[in-house]
Structure formats: C-alpha cells, structure tokens
Amino acid sequence: MTEAAIASEFPASLEWLNLSDPLRMTQLRGKVCALAFVNLGSAWSQQCLADLGHLRARHRERLTVVAVNVPRFDAERDARRASKRVHRQQVEFPVAHDPDWTLWQHYGIEAWPTVVLIDGEGRVRERIVGEGGIRALDASVSALADELTPQAVNGDPVRLRRSGEPPLPLRFPVGLALSGNYLYVADSGHHRVLECDTSGRILRQFGSGSPGFIDGPMELAAFTRPHGLHVERDVLYVADTGNHSVRRIELRTGDIATICGAGRPGTTVAGPLADPRAIALDQPRDIVLAGDKLFIACAGDNRIWRLDLGRSSVELLAGSGRLAVIDGIGAMASFAEPVSLACVQQTLYVCDAAGSAIRSVHTRTGAVSTLVGQDPWQFGCVDGPRTDARMQNPQALALEPDAPVLWIADAGNDSLRRLRLGGGELTTCELPQRLHAPAGLAIGNDAVWIADTDSHAVLRLDPASGAVRHVPIGE
C-alpha cells in the first residue's frame, strides 16, 4: 500500500456496534479520520481510545474517529461481548467489529493499537503503532487538519445509535472486598465504590457518581472507573484505573485521598514519594497490602510496583514492561496485563489477563514463576495438571484463607476455576448458571462472592452446596 493510497472501503462483513446503518468511507470525506484498530479488552487499546476521545474533543469538527475492534481471544469474536465493552468504556464514536480480521488484513495491520490517519480526500497519510503516542498523534492530526479545504455539508452524516445497558443499580461491577459483614463493590460504570451489608443493602456511597479526580468528603470526591479493592482495618484501598492512581478511603469518616498517581498515564519512576500526585502510574488494576507494603498491578506497563507506606517510596518489584509471559527475577521477568493480586506470607499471586496465566512473585526477591499459562497466544478451557491446563483472559483471583486454593474468574470462558497450590490441578467449578465475563472475586463469610460484570450483578456462591444466589445490591 503506497503512502497516499485511497483508504479501503469498509467491508460488508464488519458489524457496526453502535450505528444503525453501515458506515461508508464517503461519509468521512472533508475531515481528518483517525481509523483505530484496537482490541477492546486490551489495556493499551483502551488508553488509545481514551486518547482519541480527547483529541476528538480538541479538534471538534475537523476530526472523525472510527474504531475497529479486532479480537485476540476466541470469546472476543462474539459481537455481543464487544458491544458490552463499547458500553463499558462509554465510547462516543463509531465502533466496528471485525471478527475475521478482514479490514485488519486489508490495511496490513500488525499490532494493537494502530491508528491509520486518513486525510480529507480519503487518502491514507500515516499510521501510528503502539500506545503512548498521543502527542505525535495530535501533531499529525493538526497538520492534516490544516490542509483541509471547505466543503459542502455532508448530506449523509454519521449518527450513533443510542442504545446501552439497562438502568440497573450496578453498572459493570468489578472489584470486591469483604470486611466482617461489610461488602465493598467497585461499581465501575457508575464511577463509585459502594459499602453494603452482605444482604445487598447499600449503606454508603463513596464518590459522587460522576467521573473525576477529586479528593475530599465521600459525597464530593470522584473516581473514574475504579477497579480493584483491598480493605485493611479501617482503610479501603482503591485502584482507580481511569485516574491512573491509587486512592484511600478512611472508613470511619468516608474521606478520600490520593496515595499515588497523577491522574493521567505516565512512566512510573522509582523513588521517594514526596508528592502523591507527582509519581505516575499506568492503569493500576488491583492492589493488595502486606504489612506496610502496598503492591500495585499496572496493566498499562505490565509491571508490579511496591509502595512502601512506612518509608513513603515506590520501587519496582517485577516486570520488564514487555507484554509477555517470561519468568525471572525483577525486571528480567515479563507480565501480560496483570489485573488482579492476592498475597500470603511472602508470595504474591498475579492474574495475567492477556497471558491467560497465573503467576507467583516472591515479595522480597522479585522472583517470578508461572503456575498456569504459556504465552499470550496459548489459551483455551482445559482442566488438569498445570502444564496442560488452559484459561482464557482471566480477570480476577482470590485466595482461600484456610486452604491452599486460588479461585479464578476465567472471564473469557465465563466460568469459575480453582487452582490447588503446591503442584495441584486446575479444575472448573460446576455452577447452576453461566457467568458473564466475571471480573471480581472475594472470599469470606463461608462464601465466594463474584462480580458478574457483564450482567451488572454480584453473586454469592456457597462452595459446600454449590448454590448460587443473586445479591440484590440497591434493589
């Protein structure tokens, strides 16, 4: 494809997730178009979409953004699952689903995310590969926008279909935490954290419910897509993913403060934590506290960070930054989107979503070992010995307090799995109902609590009887 080739037409095989009628290239003429090839489940692609949303607002009538979702996992070929991701991320521009990689191949795309820039005459002018290039992308869009010539108003404008999720008390719940008879829920789609009793009655809401990055009293403070939760005595720690930060809720007062994070993605620099908002994080998904060490799983940079609350400093525990499943010590090891953590004694267990893997990290040495999983392209649904077992895009894990067992929310397989530690096998828990992309787990009160994310629900499993019941939060 030459540098100034005419952009390929959208093939009929594309499924438009939020348009009433298929989009045509002629509808994009007269504006710069950023055609983004993404995977809606990928942390890097999610950040790319957020960046494009900012650029669209900045350039207004001069820029059109179109996203094409290309699946990595088998489960992601389902257009309904992709639609859930569009609603979850509140994408405000056209999104197509390319289940067979047709348009991907037309454009010769090789990696997620890739943004193809098309000028006002419909010619391909540039492509930007990888995440983190918003400044370069902004400069390129500005240059192409300056070339635009006035044209007649398009008589066939692009109209989004305003359909979404049902108005339920929860919207894409993810992280869960238990403390006695209190259940905490990260209600990510409503940008808030809920304190409930175990019967589902809401006692308090932390955060205004509107996206933002504001500390202070619980009614005025704001989160953006909060994810992982960890409760320790009178403090609830929150991985505030959309704000690229870790927040702390003082449960006695309800006051919310930022421990670490700048509100935007960036490169984390190890060292003293003089100003909490001066050290950047990149999509922290989960946190866990062990003693005075807070471990942070960042899906955006594929690293595990250790925040020493006593010495007020941040240091790398493990991860090279490369998206891969590689064992080793510290920066010699690699993770593939770490999204969930559990800790016991000096062992940290890590759920690697893109790697379909479960890893362990020694909290003192940083030595990383893989318990289940091979590499980002080896996935499936296979029980048995760890060397043979397969998962698909797992999203959460929880450790049984009285047994060497990890429970795993295997989101790509819509199932609940159990891994017996110490060389045991991976098994699938037989449930009376199918799960819907579960992305949160907690164990306590003789039950396994499941955030059944795509059904906007929290479930309670009785492991002894196998019974599952809906927890009517806010109903």
C-alpha positions as CSV (number, residue, x, y, z in Angstrom):
1,M,0.0,0.0,0.0
2,T,1.6,3.3,-1.1
3,E,1.8,6.2,1.3
4,A,-1.0,8.2,-0.4
5,A,-3.3,5.2,-1.3
6,I,-7.0,5.7,-1.2
7,A,-8.4,4.2,2.0
8,S,-10.0,0.8,1.6
9,E,-13.8,0.7,1.8
10,F,-15.3,-0.9,4.9
11,P,-16.2,-4.5,4.0
12,A,-19.7,-5.8,4.4
13,S,-18.5,-8.3,7.0
14,L,-18.0,-5.6,9.6
15,E,-20.6,-5.5,12.3
16,W,-21.3,-1.9,13.5
17,L,-21.8,-2.0,17.2
18,N,-23.3,1.5,17.7
19,L,-24.5,2.6,14.3
20,S,-28.0,1.9,12.8
21,D,-26.5,1.8,9.2
22,P,-23.1,0.6,8.0
23,L,-20.5,3.3,7.6
24,R,-19.1,4.2,4.2
25,M,-15.8,5.9,3.5
26,T,-17.5,8.7,1.5
27,Q,-19.2,9.8,4.8
28,L,-15.8,10.7,6.2
29,R,-14.7,13.0,3.4
30,G,-13.9,16.6,4.3
31,K,-12.5,15.8,7.7
32,V,-9.4,14.0,9.0
33,C,-10.2,10.5,10.1
34,A,-8.4,8.5,12.7
35,L,-9.1,4.9,11.9
36,A,-8.1,3.0,15.0
37,F,-7.5,-0.8,15.0
38,V,-7.9,-1.9,18.6
39,N,-8.8,-4.8,20.9
40,L,-11.5,-3.5,23.2
41,G,-10.2,-5.8,26.0
42,S,-6.6,-4.6,25.9
43,A,-5.3,-2.0,28.3
44,W,-3.2,-0.4,25.6
45,S,-6.1,-0.2,23.3
46,Q,-8.4,1.2,26.0
47,Q,-5.9,4.0,26.6
48,C,-5.7,4.6,22.9
49,L,-9.5,5.1,22.7
50,A,-9.4,7.4,25.7
51,D,-6.6,9.5,23.9
52,L,-8.6,9.6,20.7
53,G,-11.7,10.8,22.7
54,H,-9.6,13.7,24.0
55,L,-8.3,14.5,20.5
56,R,-11.8,14.4,19.1
57,A,-12.9,16.9,21.7
58,R,-9.9,19.1,21.0
59,H,-10.2,19.2,17.2
60,R,-14.0,19.1,17.1
61,E,-15.4,19.4,13.5
62,R,-12.1,18.7,11.9
63,L,-11.6,15.1,13.2
64,T,-13.6,12.0,12.9
65,V,-12.7,8.9,14.9
66,V,-13.7,5.4,13.9
67,A,-12.6,2.3,15.9
68,V,-12.3,-1.3,14.5
69,N,-12.3,-4.0,17.2
70,V,-10.2,-7.0,16.2
71,P,-10.4,-10.0,18.6
72,R,-7.4,-11.6,20.3
73,F,-9.3,-14.4,22.1
74,D,-11.9,-16.7,20.7
75,A,-14.5,-15.4,23.1
76,E,-14.0,-11.9,21.7
77,R,-15.4,-12.9,18.3
78,D,-18.9,-12.6,19.8
79,A,-20.3,-9.2,18.8
80,R,-22.4,-9.1,22.0
81,R,-19.4,-9.2,24.2
82,A,-17.8,-6.5,22.1
83,S,-20.9,-4.3,22.5
84,K,-20.6,-4.7,26.2
85,R,-17.1,-3.3,26.0
86,V,-18.2,-0.3,24.0
87,H,-20.9,0.5,26.6
88,R,-18.4,-0.2,29.5
89,Q,-15.9,2.3,28.1
90,Q,-18.6,4.7,27.0
91,V,-17.2,5.2,23.5
92,E,-18.8,8.1,21.7
93,F,-17.7,7.4,18.2
94,P,-18.4,4.6,15.6
95,V,-17.1,1.2,16.5
96,A,-17.0,-1.7,14.1
97,H,-16.4,-5.4,15.0
98,D,-14.0,-7.3,12.6
99,P,-14.4,-10.9,13.9
100,D,-12.5,-12.4,10.9
101,W,-9.7,-9.8,10.8
102,T,-10.8,-8.8,7.3
103,L,-10.2,-5.0,7.4
104,W,-7.1,-5.6,9.6
105,Q,-5.6,-7.6,6.6
106,H,-6.8,-5.0,4.0
107,Y,-4.7,-2.4,5.8
108,G,-1.8,-4.7,6.6
109,I,-2.1,-4.1,10.3
110,E,0.4,-6.0,12.5
111,A,-0.3,-4.8,16.1
112,W,-2.8,-3.4,18.5
113,P,-3.4,-0.5,18.7
114,T,-2.6,1.0,15.3
115,V,-4.1,4.3,14.2
116,V,-4.3,5.0,10.4
117,L,-4.7,8.7,9.6
118,I,-6.8,9.4,6.5
119,D,-6.9,13.0,5.1
120,G,-10.0,14.9,3.9
121,E,-9.7,13.5,0.4
122,G,-9.8,9.9,1.7
123,R,-6.1,9.1,1.3
124,V,-4.0,7.2,3.8
125,R,-1.3,9.5,5.0
126,E,0.2,8.0,8.1
127,R,0.0,5.2,10.7
128,I,1.0,5.3,14.3
129,V,1.6,2.0,16.1
130,G,1.5,1.4,19.8
131,E,0.2,3.2,22.8
132,G,1.5,6.3,24.4
133,G,1.8,8.4,21.2
134,I,-0.9,11.0,21.9
135,R,1.5,14.0,21.3
136,A,2.7,12.6,18.0
137,L,-0.9,11.7,17.0
138,D,-2.1,15.2,18.0
139,A,0.7,16.8,15.9
140,S,-0.2,14.7,12.8
141,V,-3.9,15.3,13.1
142,S,-3.2,19.1,13.4
143,A,-1.0,19.0,10.3
144,L,-3.6,17.2,8.2
145,A,-6.4,19.4,9.6
146,D,-4.5,22.4,8.4
147,E,-4.7,21.0,4.8
148,L,-8.5,20.7,4.9
149,T,-10.4,22.7,2.3
150,P,-14.0,23.9,2.9
151,Q,-16.6,21.5,1.6
152,A,-20.3,21.3,1.3
153,V,-22.0,19.9,4.4
154,N,-22.2,16.1,4.2
155,G,-25.8,15.2,3.5
156,D,-25.4,11.8,5.0
157,P,-23.9,12.4,8.4
158,V,-22.8,9.7,10.8
159,R,-25.4,9.0,13.5
160,L,-24.7,6.9,16.6
161,R,-27.3,4.5,17.8
162,R,-28.2,5.5,21.4
163,S,-28.6,2.1,22.9
164,G,-26.9,0.9,26.0
165,E,-27.2,-1.1,29.2
166,P,-30.4,-1.3,31.2
167,P,-30.8,1.2,34.1
168,L,-29.8,-1.1,36.9
169,P,-28.3,-0.3,40.4
170,L,-24.9,-1.6,39.3
171,R,-23.1,-1.0,36.0
172,F,-20.2,-3.2,35.3
173,P,-19.2,-4.1,38.9
174,V,-15.6,-5.3,39.2
175,G,-13.5,-5.3,42.4
176,L,-15.0,-6.8,45.6
177,A,-13.7,-6.7,49.2
178,L,-15.1,-8.1,52.4
179,S,-14.6,-7.0,56.0
180,G,-16.8,-8.7,58.5
181,N,-20.4,-8.2,57.4
182,Y,-19.5,-5.4,55.1
183,L,-19.2,-5.9,51.3
184,Y,-17.4,-3.3,49.2
185,V,-18.2,-3.1,45.5
186,A,-16.3,-1.1,42.8
187,D,-19.3,0.0,40.7
188,S,-17.0,1.0,37.8
189,G,-19.7,2.1,35.3
190,H,-21.1,4.5,37.9
191,H,-17.6,5.7,38.9
192,R,-18.2,4.9,42.6
193,V,-17.5,2.5,45.4
194,L,-20.3,1.1,47.5
195,E,-20.4,-0.1,51.1
196,C,-23.1,-2.7,51.5
197,D,-24.2,-5.2,54.1
198,T,-24.0,-8.8,52.9
199,S,-27.7,-8.9,52.1
200,G,-27.1,-6.2,49.5
201,R,-28.4,-3.1,51.2
202,I,-26.3,0.0,50.3
203,L,-25.0,1.7,53.4
204,R,-22.7,4.3,51.9
205,Q,-21.6,5.6,48.5
206,F,-18.0,6.8,48.1
207,G,-17.7,9.2,45.2
208,S,-20.2,11.5,43.6
209,G,-21.1,9.0,40.8
210,S,-19.7,11.3,38.1
211,P,-16.2,10.7,36.6
212,G,-13.4,12.9,38.0
213,F,-10.3,13.0,40.1
214,I,-11.3,14.8,43.3
215,D,-10.2,14.1,46.9
216,G,-12.3,15.0,49.9
217,P,-15.6,14.0,51.6
218,M,-17.2,11.0,50.1
219,E,-20.2,12.9,48.6
220,L,-17.9,15.4,46.8
221,A,-14.9,13.2,45.9
222,A,-14.8,11.5,42.5
223,F,-13.4,8.3,40.9
224,T,-13.1,7.3,37.2
225,R,-13.8,3.6,36.5
226,P,-12.5,2.3,39.9
227,H,-11.4,-1.3,39.7
228,G,-9.6,-3.4,42.4
229,L,-10.3,-3.0,46.1
230,H,-8.4,-4.0,49.3
231,V,-9.7,-3.5,52.8
232,E,-7.5,-3.4,55.9
233,R,-9.0,-2.5,59.2
234,D,-10.5,1.0,58.8
235,V,-9.0,1.7,55.4
236,L,-10.3,0.8,51.9
237,Y,-7.7,1.0,49.1
238,V,-8.9,1.6,45.6
239,A,-7.2,1.0,42.3
240,D,-8.7,4.0,40.5
241,T,-7.9,2.8,37.0
242,G,-9.4,5.6,35.0
243,N,-7.4,8.1,37.0
244,H,-4.2,6.1,36.9
245,S,-4.0,6.3,40.7
246,V,-4.4,4.5,44.0
247,R,-6.8,6.1,46.4
248,R,-7.5,5.6,50.1
249,I,-10.9,5.7,51.8
250,E,-10.9,6.3,55.6
251,L,-13.9,4.2,56.5
252,R,-14.5,6.0,59.8
253,T,-15.0,9.4,58.1
254,G,-15.6,8.5,54.5
255,D,-12.8,10.9,53.4
256,I,-11.0,10.0,50.2
257,A,-7.3,10.9,49.5
258,T,-4.8,10.0,46.7
259,I,-1.9,7.9,47.8
260,C,-0.1,7.7,44.4
261,G,-0.9,8.7,40.9
262,A,-1.0,11.8,38.6
263,G,-4.5,11.4,37.1
264,R,-3.1,10.6,33.7
265,P,-0.9,7.7,32.4
266,G,2.8,8.0,32.5
267,T,6.1,6.3,33.2
268,T,6.5,5.3,36.8
269,V,9.8,6.5,38.3
270,A,11.0,4.7,41.4
271,G,12.0,6.8,44.4
272,P,10.7,8.8,47.3
273,L,7.0,9.8,47.3
274,A,7.2,13.4,48.4
275,D,4.1,14.4,46.4
276,P,1.5,11.7,45.9
277,R,0.4,13.1,42.5
278,A,3.9,13.6,41.2
279,I,4.5,9.8,40.6
280,A,2.7,8.5,37.6
281,L,1.1,5.1,37.2
282,D,-0.2,3.4,34.1
283,Q,-3.7,1.8,34.5
284,P,-3.4,0.3,38.0
285,R,-6.0,-2.5,38.2
286,D,-5.5,-4.0,41.6
287,I,-3.8,-3.5,44.9
288,V,-3.0,-5.7,48.0
289,L,-1.4,-4.7,51.3
290,A,1.1,-6.9,53.1
291,G,2.4,-5.3,56.3
292,D,3.3,-1.8,55.3
293,K,3.9,-2.7,51.6
294,L,1.2,-1.9,49.1
295,F,1.6,-3.9,45.9
296,I,0.1,-2.4,42.7
297,A,-0.6,-4.3,39.5
298,C,-0.4,-1.9,36.5
299,A,-1.9,-3.3,33.3
300,G,-0.7,-0.4,31.2
301,D,3.0,-1.0,31.8
302,N,2.9,-4.7,32.6
303,R,4.7,-4.3,35.9
304,I,4.2,-4.9,39.6
305,W,5.1,-1.9,41.8
306,R,5.7,-1.9,45.5
307,L,4.7,1.2,47.5
308,D,6.4,1.3,50.9
309,L,3.9,3.2,53.1
310,G,6.3,3.3,56.0
311,R,9.2,4.9,54.0
312,S,6.9,6.6,51.5
313,S,8.7,5.3,48.5
314,V,7.9,3.5,45.2
315,E,10.0,0.7,43.7
316,L,9.7,-1.9,41.0
317,L,9.0,-5.4,42.3
318,A,8.9,-7.2,38.9
319,G,8.3,-6.7,35.2
320,S,10.2,-5.6,32.2
321,G,7.3,-3.7,30.6
322,R,7.2,-6.0,27.7
323,L,3.8,-7.9,27.2
324,A,4.9,-11.5,27.6
325,V,4.9,-14.5,30.0
326,I,8.5,-14.8,31.0
327,D,9.9,-15.9,34.3
328,G,12.9,-14.4,36.0
329,I,13.9,-12.0,38.8
330,G,12.7,-8.4,38.9
331,A,13.0,-6.6,35.6
332,M,14.1,-9.8,33.9
333,A,10.6,-11.2,34.2
334,S,7.6,-10.1,32.0
335,F,3.9,-9.9,32.6
336,A,1.0,-9.7,30.1
337,E,-1.6,-7.3,31.6
338,P,-1.5,-8.1,35.4
339,V,-5.0,-7.3,36.6
340,S,-5.5,-9.0,40.0
341,L,-3.4,-9.8,43.1
342,A,-3.6,-12.0,46.2
343,C,-0.9,-12.3,48.8
344,V,0.0,-14.7,51.6
345,Q,3.2,-14.6,53.6
346,Q,6.0,-13.7,51.1
347,T,4.2,-14.9,47.9
348,L,2.2,-12.6,45.7
349,Y,-0.2,-14.3,43.2
350,V,-0.8,-12.4,39.9
351,C,-3.6,-12.9,37.4
352,D,-2.2,-12.1,33.9
353,A,-5.2,-11.4,31.7
354,A,-3.6,-11.1,28.2
355,G,-1.3,-14.0,29.1
356,S,-4.1,-16.3,30.3
357,A,-1.8,-17.1,33.1
358,I,-1.4,-17.2,36.8
359,R,2.0,-16.2,38.2
360,S,3.7,-16.0,41.6
361,V,6.2,-13.4,42.8
362,H,8.4,-13.6,45.8
363,T,7.8,-10.3,47.6
364,R,11.4,-9.9,48.8
365,T,13.4,-11.2,45.8
366,G,11.1,-10.4,43.0
367,A,11.5,-13.9,41.6
368,V,8.6,-14.7,39.2
369,S,7.3,-18.2,38.4
370,T,4.4,-19.2,36.1
371,L,1.9,-21.6,37.7
372,V,-0.6,-21.8,34.8
373,G,-0.2,-20.5,31.2
374,Q,2.3,-20.5,28.4
375,D,2.3,-17.2,26.4
376,P,-0.3,-14.6,25.2
377,W,-1.3,-16.8,22.2
378,Q,-1.9,-20.1,24.2
379,F,-5.3,-20.1,25.7
380,G,-8.4,-22.3,26.0
381,C,-10.5,-24.1,28.6
382,V,-8.6,-27.2,29.7
383,D,-8.6,-28.7,33.2
384,G,-5.9,-30.8,34.6
385,P,-2.2,-30.6,35.5
386,R,-0.7,-27.1,35.5
387,T,1.5,-27.8,32.4
388,D,-1.6,-28.8,30.4
389,A,-4.3,-26.5,31.8
390,R,-5.6,-23.5,29.9
391,M,-7.6,-20.4,30.7
392,Q,-8.9,-17.6,28.5
393,N,-8.4,-14.0,29.6
394,P,-8.8,-14.4,33.4
395,Q,-9.7,-11.2,35.2
396,A,-9.6,-11.9,39.0
397,L,-8.3,-14.2,41.6
398,A,-8.9,-14.7,45.4
399,L,-7.1,-16.9,47.9
400,E,-8.9,-19.2,50.2
401,P,-7.9,-18.3,53.8
402,D,-7.8,-21.8,55.2
403,A,-6.7,-23.9,52.2
404,P,-4.0,-23.6,49.5
405,V,-6.6,-22.9,46.8
406,L,-6.8,-20.0,44.4
407,W,-10.3,-19.2,42.9
408,I,-10.0,-17.6,39.4
409,A,-12.6,-15.6,37.5
410,D,-12.0,-17.0,34.0
411,A,-13.8,-14.3,32.1
412,G,-13.1,-15.5,28.6
413,N,-14.7,-18.8,29.4
414,D,-17.5,-17.3,31.5
415,S,-16.5,-19.7,34.3
416,L,-15.1,-20.0,37.8
417,R,-11.9,-22.1,38.1
418,R,-10.0,-23.5,41.1
419,L,-6.2,-24.0,41.3
420,R,-4.8,-26.1,44.1
421,L,-1.5,-24.7,45.0
422,G,1.6,-26.7,45.7
423,G,1.5,-28.6,42.4
424,G,-2.2,-29.3,42.3
425,E,-4.5,-29.2,39.3
426,L,-6.8,-26.6,37.7
427,T,-10.5,-27.5,37.8
428,T,-13.7,-25.9,36.7
429,C,-16.3,-25.2,39.3
430,E,-19.7,-26.5,38.2
431,L,-22.3,-23.7,38.6
432,P,-26.0,-23.8,38.1
433,Q,-25.8,-20.8,35.8
434,R,-23.4,-19.4,33.3
435,L,-21.3,-16.4,34.3
436,H,-21.0,-13.3,32.1
437,A,-17.4,-12.0,31.9
438,P,-16.8,-12.1,35.7
439,A,-14.1,-9.6,36.8
440,G,-14.1,-9.6,40.6
441,L,-13.8,-12.2,43.4
442,A,-13.8,-12.1,47.2
443,I,-13.9,-14.9,49.8
444,G,-15.5,-14.6,53.2
445,N,-18.5,-15.5,55.4
446,D,-18.3,-19.1,54.1
447,A,-18.9,-17.9,50.5
448,V,-17.3,-16.9,47.2
449,W,-18.5,-13.5,46.1
450,I,-18.5,-13.0,42.3
451,A,-18.7,-9.7,40.4
452,D,-20.6,-11.0,37.3
453,T,-19.5,-7.9,35.4
454,D,-21.4,-8.0,32.1
455,S,-24.7,-8.9,33.8
456,H,-24.3,-6.0,36.2
457,A,-24.6,-8.3,39.2
458,V,-22.9,-9.6,42.3
459,L,-23.4,-13.3,43.0
460,R,-22.8,-15.4,46.2
461,L,-21.6,-19.0,45.8
462,D,-21.9,-21.5,48.7
463,P,-19.0,-23.8,48.0
464,A,-20.4,-26.5,50.2
465,S,-23.7,-26.9,48.4
466,G,-22.8,-25.3,45.0
467,A,-25.8,-23.0,45.3
468,V,-25.5,-19.5,43.7
469,R,-27.8,-16.7,44.6
470,H,-28.1,-13.1,43.4
471,V,-27.2,-10.4,45.9
472,P,-29.8,-7.7,45.4
473,I,-27.5,-4.7,45.8
474,G,-29.5,-1.5,45.8
475,E,-32.7,-3.2,44.7
